[in-house]
C-alpha cells in the first residue's frame, strides 16, 4: 500500500506484522556439570534428529509390547486347548482300557 507524506516522496508500508526475533533458551551462566558428568554440544538439527529417533523407538516399543501381549494370550489359549485334549485322550484311554504312561514320563517327552 502506498501512502504519501507531506513531502514529494511516497512511502511504502507493509501489511506484514513486524518480525519478532526469536530468543534463545535461557541457560544459567553459572551452570557447571557435576564432576561425574561430561557435557557435549550438538547442533539443533542433530538434537531434533535424536528426538525424532527417540519418538520412533518409543512407538516401536509400544507396538512390540502389544504384539508380545497378543502372543502370550495366544500361547495361553494353546496351552488350555492342549490341556483339554490331554484330558479327552486320557478319558478315551481309560474307556478303552489302555493304560497311559505315568505323568512324569509324558512331561519328559514334551
C-alpha positions in Angstrom: 0.0 0.0 0.0 1.3 3.4 -0.9 0.8 6.5 1.4 2.3 9.9 1.0 3.8 12.2 3.4 3.9 15.9 3.3 7.0 15.7 1.1 7.1 14.7 -2.6 8.5 11.1 -2.0 5.9 8.3 -1.5 6.5 5.9 1.4 5.9 2.1 1.1 4.3 0.4 4.0 3.9 -3.3 4.5 0.8 -5.1 5.8 3.1 -7.8 7.4 3.5 -7.7 11.1 6.9 -6.7 12.3 9.3 -9.7 12.7 9.9 -10.6 16.3 13.4 -12.1 16.8 13.5 -15.5 18.5 15.0 -15.5 21.9 17.4 -18.4 22.6 16.7 -20.6 25.5 17.9 -19.3 28.8 20.8 -21.2 30.2 22.2 -20.2 33.5 25.7 -18.7 33.1 26.8 -20.5 36.3 25.9 -24.0 35.0 28.7 -26.3 35.8 28.3 -30.1 35.2 28.8 -32.4 38.1 32.4 -33.8 38.0 31.0 -37.3 37.2 29.1 -35.9 34.2 30.5 -35.0 30.9 28.9 -32.4 28.6 28.7 -32.2 24.9 27.4 -29.6 22.5 25.3 -30.7 19.5 23.6 -28.8 16.8 19.8 -28.2 16.9 19.3 -30.3 13.8 21.1 -33.3 15.4 19.1 -32.7 18.6 15.9 -32.8 16.6 17.0 -35.9 14.9 17.7 -37.6 18.2 14.3 -36.6 19.5 12.7 -38.0 16.3 14.6 -41.2 16.8 13.5 -41.5 20.4 9.9 -41.0 19.4 10.2 -43.7 16.8 11.8 -46.1 19.2 9.1 -45.4 21.8 6.4 -46.1 19.3 8.1 -49.2 18.1 8.5 -50.4 21.7 4.8 -49.9 22.3 3.8 -51.9 19.2 6.2 -54.7 20.2 4.8 -54.8 23.7 1.2 -55.1 22.3 2.3 -57.9 19.9 4.1 -59.7 22.8 0.9 -59.5 24.9 -1.1 -60.9 22.0 1.4 -63.8 21.6 1.2 -64.5 25.3 -2.6 -64.6 25.2 -2.4 -66.9 22.2 0.1 -69.1 23.9 -2.2 -69.4 27.0 -5.0 -70.4 24.7 -2.9 -73.1 23.1 -1.9 -74.5 26.5 -5.5 -74.6 27.6 -6.5 -76.4 24.4 -3.6 -78.8 24.8 -4.7 -79.5 28.4 -8.3 -80.2 27.3 -7.1 -82.5 24.6 -4.9 -84.4 27.1 -7.9 -84.9 29.4 -10.0 -86.2 26.5 -7.2 -88.5 25.4 -6.9 -89.9 29.0 -10.7 -90.4 29.1 -10.6 -92.4 25.8 -7.6 -94.4 27.0 -9.4 -95.2 30.3 -12.6 -96.1 28.4 -10.7 -98.5 26.1 -8.7 -100.0 28.9 -5.4 -98.7 27.7 -3.0 -97.8 30.4 -1.4 -94.4 29.9 2.2 -93.9 30.8 2.8 -92.2 34.2 2.6 -88.4 34.2 6.3 -87.7 34.8 7.2 -89.8 31.7 4.9 -87.7 29.5 6.4 -84.5 30.7 9.9 -85.7 29.9 8.9 -86.3 26.3 7.4 -82.9 25.6 
